[in-house]
Amino acid sequence: MKNEIKLQVIINVEPLKVWKTLTEPQFVRKYFYDSILNTTWKEGSELVFYNDKQGEPLKLVHGKVLKVEKTKRLSYTVFPEDAMYDDVINNHLTINYQLQDLVGKTQLNILQEGFATVADGEKRYQDSVEGWNHSIPIIKETAESIEDLF
């Protein structure tokens, strides 16, 4: 079984717009299945993605913020709320984003890892591949549509 998913995309905007797309709830909602993001982005803090189901929050995924270097690097763990296995750190996957400034463009490198050691790793790998295939074009489109920040 594969342990990681590696992706790379060139986005035709500066890193700050890509960063906003990855970290601000109004943008995350566009590519993460209309889910609402709740976190402080402080290292060690909780991260929760949820949907609004008839006025009630329905938690979808939670995790922990591991690393934050604004406009450069972001890392956090994820665990699905509907999982039929234990919510222990060994069952959390890790998502790493690295942004490289290419002068007016950004190279976004994504690494999602831990599939070989988590419960139901093969299914979670396949689900994640499908998820990224859905999300990557929307991340690019969203970042490129953010109005000038200055």
Helices and strands as residue ranges (DSSP letters): E 4-11, H 15-23, H 25-31, E 36-39, E 46-53, E 56-69, E 73-80, G 89-91, E 93-101, E 106-113, H 121-145
